[in-house]
Every structure is written in C-alpha cells, then in structure tokens.
Amino acid sequence: MRIDTVTLFPEFFASPLQSGLLGKALAKEIAQVNFVNPRDFTEDKHRRVDDEPYGGGAGMVLKAEPIFKAVESLPRLDPRQVILLTPQGEPLRQSILRELTEFSQLVLICGHYEGVDERVCHLADREISLGDFVLTCGEIPALALINGVVRLLPGTVGKEESLTQESFEDGLLDYPHYTRPPRFRDWEAPPVLLSGNHQAIAAWRRQQQEERTRRRRPDLWERRQDAP
Ligand SMILES: C[S@@+](CC[C@H](N)C(=O)[O-])C[C@H]1O[C@@H](n2cnc3c(N)ncnc32)[C@H](O)[C@@H]1O
C-alpha cells in the first residue's frame, strides 16, 4: 500500500514512523509512506499556504490551490481513497480501518490553523475525524490512521490471532490480560488463567468481554444486540 500524506510538517512523522511495529513494517516495505508539502506548490515569494477567512473571524485558513496542486502532483494508483482529516468527519473506528486496507493508495490531507478552505472537500472521497475533540493539526489523526491501517496489513503483526482477538473486532472489548507474577502487591491474577484448562479460560475470557462491553461501552453492546 502507498500512503501519501499532504502536510506542512513532514518532520512531525519522523520518529513515530521509525518506532516499534510500525517502523518495522515500513522497513519491510509492507507499506510506503510519502509526504507532499503544499508549500512546495505556492507561487508567491513568501510561499504562503494560508490566508485570512472571508467574512472575518479568528485564525487563518489553508488555501485550496496548494493542496489541490499537491494532490494532483501525486502518481495515481487504483483503487485510491483521498481522505480529509477533520473533526467534522465520520468518527474513525476499526471497521473503517479494515475498509481502508482494501485500497492500493491512501492520500491523507492534514489541515492546520482554522482548517482548510471548504472547497478542498471536492478533492476528498471521505472525511474522517479522530473523535469529538479538536486538535491543532491533522498530523496526529493522520498518524493514528496510518498506524491503524498498517497494523492490519499482512506481515505487520506476527500472529494473525492478535488482530482478530482484539477490542472492536467482534463488536466487543478485549478481555483483561495478565502476566507473571501470579500475585503483584495485593492483586492476584485470576486463578482460572493459571489452571491450564483451555475451555474454562476461553469461557472466562468471553464472559469478561461481554461484561466489560456492557459496563464500559453500552453503545457497542446495544449495537451488537441489534445486529441481525
Ligand atoms: C484547529 S483544527 C480546525 C477545526 C475547525 N475549525 C472546526 O472547528 O471544525 C485544524 C485541523 O486539525 C485537524 N483536526 C483537528 N481535530 C481533528 C479531529 N478530531 N479529527 C481529525 N482532524 C482533526 C484538521 O485537519 C483540521 O483542519
């Protein structure tokens, strides 16, 4: 998969893309992450990418033209999805990350300041939000999306089971995990996990998943009950 990131701050991505499983996956070329800077597509001597909002108001708006030119400069692979990161988009969830793994190319547009000129939405196939809060920039949501998508590509995570036995995959939260020692300070690991009884362990984990989801995320639980 090729991921092109339209950003004024390519340096923002350096360390996260080199670290941990994501860094290893990119070193193995499971995905390729490229950057294109709208500033390189400006024509004035100050290389301005932003301007004051029409109608007045606080903050600066990213101009449409440098962003259009940046996206239009990219080679095109099919199928491709152009995504605008915006708090007004569809909230990101695991099922969207799975859908995105089907594309050969993702183009991620990161906004800044007050956001992008509204006409940039004509470039985008989809608008995605990281959640109901406002960050200063689209680079953090883009990074979250890159991490979540690359994690699902074959070869990134050693055991396929780690991907399916995970929160949200079955409409449920994950079960609690424990490791050595059996007793840490005042807290025991649940004895069933040390019993060696695989059936009992599986039943306990399932019951924990259901109980946690019902208690912590009644919205997920209800959606699951309503599913056909
Ligand atoms: C300060 S925000 C602009 C917020 C915009 N004025 C609004 O209220 O909807 C600047 C940029 O950060 C990014 N951003 C901020 N919060 C985000 C979120 N929750 N999800 C996705 N992108 C976000 C977007 O790219 C946005 O253009």
PDBQT file of the ligand as one rigid body, heavy atoms in Angstrom, charges set to zero:
ROOT
HETATM    1  C1  LIG A 301      -7.986  23.503  14.840  1.00  0.00    +0.000 C 
HETATM    2  S1  LIG A 301      -8.472  22.309  13.665  1.00  0.00    +0.000 S 
HETATM    3  C2  LIG A 301      -9.781  23.129  12.799  1.00  0.00    +0.000 C 
HETATM    4  C3  LIG A 301     -11.113  22.924  13.451  1.00  0.00    +0.000 C 
HETATM    5  C4  LIG A 301     -12.264  23.533  12.669  1.00  0.00    +0.000 C 
HETATM    6  N1  LIG A 301     -12.220  24.972  12.699  1.00  0.00    +0.000 N 
HETATM    7  C5  LIG A 301     -13.559  23.050  13.289  1.00  0.00    +0.000 C 
HETATM    8  O1  LIG A 301     -13.941  23.599  14.330  1.00  0.00    +0.000 OA
HETATM    9  O2  LIG A 301     -14.144  22.067  12.786  1.00  0.00    +0.000 OA
HETATM   10  C6  LIG A 301      -7.180  22.286  12.483  1.00  0.00    +0.000 C 
HETATM   11  C7  LIG A 301      -7.003  20.988  11.735  1.00  0.00    +0.000 C 
HETATM   12  O3  LIG A 301      -6.694  19.947  12.647  1.00  0.00    +0.000 OA
HETATM   13  C8  LIG A 301      -7.220  18.720  12.181  1.00  0.00    +0.000 C 
HETATM   14  N2  LIG A 301      -8.055  18.165  13.252  1.00  0.00    +0.000 N 
HETATM   15  C9  LIG A 301      -8.299  18.713  14.465  1.00  0.00    +0.000 A 
HETATM   16  N3  LIG A 301      -9.068  17.914  15.215  1.00  0.00    +0.000 NA
HETATM   17  C10 LIG A 301      -9.317  16.820  14.482  1.00  0.00    +0.000 A 
HETATM   18  C11 LIG A 301     -10.057  15.634  14.707  1.00  0.00    +0.000 A 
HETATM   19  N4  LIG A 301     -10.720  15.410  15.843  1.00  0.00    +0.000 N 
HETATM   20  N5  LIG A 301     -10.102  14.699  13.734  1.00  0.00    +0.000 NA
HETATM   21  C12 LIG A 301      -9.462  14.897  12.556  1.00  0.00    +0.000 A 
HETATM   22  N6  LIG A 301      -8.739  16.014  12.277  1.00  0.00    +0.000 NA
HETATM   23  C13 LIG A 301      -8.661  16.957  13.227  1.00  0.00    +0.000 A 
HETATM   24  C14 LIG A 301      -7.977  19.011  10.893  1.00  0.00    +0.000 C 
HETATM   25  O4  LIG A 301      -7.147  18.628   9.806  1.00  0.00    +0.000 OA
HETATM   26  C15 LIG A 301      -8.206  20.496  10.969  1.00  0.00    +0.000 C 
HETATM   27  O5  LIG A 301      -8.277  21.087   9.682  1.00  0.00    +0.000 OA
ENDROOT
TORSDOF 0
